[in-house]
Amino acid sequence: MRKGFGLTVRLAVLTGLLTLVILSTIGLALMSFGEYRQALSRLSDESTRALMTASRLKQQSESMVGSGALLLLADDHFSRRQAMFEISDREEWIRELLSELEASPATQGSFTALETTLVELVENFNALDALVRRRIDTQALRLSRGPHDEDSVVRLYHLEERIAEQMRTNRSLSMELGVAVGYHVNHIRSQLDASVHRLNEEIGQRERLLAGFAGMAMLVLLVTVLYVSRSVVHRVLRLHRAISRERPAPEELDVSGNDEIARMASSIQRYMHNISDNERRILAMNRELDFMASHDALTHLYNRHHFERAINERQQALDSELYSVVMVDIDHFKRINDNHGHDAGDQVIRMVADQLSRGLPDSALLARYGGEEFVALVPGCSAAAVASMLETIRHALMGAVVRVDGVTLWVTASFGVAQKIPGAAFDRCLKAADEALYEAKRRGRNRVVVRPLRQSDSEGGDNG
């Protein structure tokens, strides 16, 4: 400063400079936290919703394979139409989710390949439906003509060959559909990760700018230390230390007083609280997404995808230990849905899932396999021991009721149990449990059937 400037001028210049630095710091902080809040809100509202939609789309596309299996197993027109109804329902779900995903601002790229694969898959299902219908009609014709009708036998043989070829095409198209959906899921996740990375870089730049402004403020404060109260210096230093940390704690900010510094600290504290709230909300959403990916939304049991993945991970351990596999099917579930509505059906499924969770040991891997079916892996237990547990569960189901709109529903279930087949993979044991389940249903339902070990099991190995 020039000679002749009085104390008032000097103090005014220094105070003006200090005010400019502080206001710049406040503006940068407010702008930074405002942009951070907007970015987090955008990630929460757009990217996370798109990721959830894509995950649901992946689940629906994977379920198309199971629907095709139901159609393949149909032995009458009622079962065939029921399977096609489920396929149509899943197609409608997939198209709705596709439309929602295409309309999302968080998604980019073309969905043409996915839509084309879906159209081909549905057309293939229609062709399979026609073949299954002809098979059912041919079987009925054979029964009417007698078992020695060679023409019907030949026609059935050719139909089975065409159905097998159609199913192979179905599996291939379903895999293509799953891969296409998975690509979009991964693309959305990559976009989300990239947005978070860019946001972190911007925050780092703003933090460095804030640190620079704070340094300038410290220099001015050192010059004006004789003219400004020491309490102001100390408060600014405390504020600087609080906001310069990697993860500032809002409660550490001193917001006492009614001056500019207190208002600045209060504003920063509010934005820090907002940031913390947004971070907690995003973490909660991520936990919910992880839970949805591995659990059934209705029963909160593991879903089929998680069950199969867990079995694959434990395959080597399963080869060297004793275990039993359980397949469960709710009796007359379709009748409950048709007569009392889907809400009643949901209550029945939840009640059965609860009884299974209570009745099976904690070490059991229990999952909803699809529809009204459940599957469980019980390690370290023989089929006889598991059958005893299932009898207890079966009696508990018979004693439990579901009340819907004043109507009491009595629920029973059929159980199939198979012990580990020596030298065979888990899939074979699962198939054996499924055979036992169908035997239980054939005998009249509401019973536990144990599939006994056969001589052919030890002779056939994995190929039996």
JOMO-V640835 format. One record per pair of residues at least 24 apart in sequence whose ideal C-beta (glycine too) atoms are under 6 Angstrom apart, sorted by the first residue. I is the first residue (numbers start at 0). J is the second residue. If there is no record, write none. Layout:
# JOMO-V640835
I_J, I_J
This chain:
# JOMO-V640835
10_226, 13_223, 16_219, 17_219, 20_215, 20_216, 23_212, 24_212, 25_263, 27_208, 27_209, 28_267, 31_205, 32_270, 36_273, 38_198, 39_277, 42_194, 45_104, 45_105, 46_105, 46_191, 47_284, 49_103, 49_105, 49_106, 49_187, 50_187, 52_96, 52_99, 52_100, 53_183, 53_184, 53_187, 55_96, 56_96, 56_180, 57_180, 57_184, 59_89, 59_92, 59_93, 60_176, 60_177, 60_180, 61_177, 62_89, 63_89, 63_173, 64_173, 65_369, 67_169, 71_166, 73_131, 79_131, 83_128, 86_124, 90_121, 112_179, 113_179, 116_175, 116_176, 116_179, 119_172, 120_172, 123_168, 123_169, 123_172, 126_165, 127_165, 130_161, 130_162, 133_158, 134_158, 210_243, 213_239, 234_260, 238_264, 247_271, 295_367, 297_345, 297_348, 298_349, 298_352, 298_367, 300_352, 300_365, 300_366, 300_367, 301_366, 303_368, 303_369, 306_366, 309_364, 310_425, 317_425, 321_379, 321_419, 322_376, 322_378, 322_419, 323_377, 323_380, 323_382, 323_385, 323_416, 323_418, 324_376, 324_417, 324_428, 324_429, 324_432, 325_375, 325_416, 326_374, 326_415, 326_432, 326_433, 326_436, 327_373, 327_412, 327_414, 328_372, 328_413, 328_436, 329_371, 329_412, 330_411, 330_412, 330_413, 330_444, 330_445, 332_371, 339_403, 343_403, 346_401, 347_401, 347_410, 350_401, 354_392, 354_395, 354_396, 358_388, 358_391, 358_392, 381_418, 382_416, 382_418, 382_449, 385_416, 386_416, 386_447, 386_449, 389_414, 389_447, 390_447, 411_445, 413_439, 413_440, 413_444, 414_447, 415_439, 415_448, 416_449, 417_450, 420_456, 421_457, 422_460, 423_461, 424_461
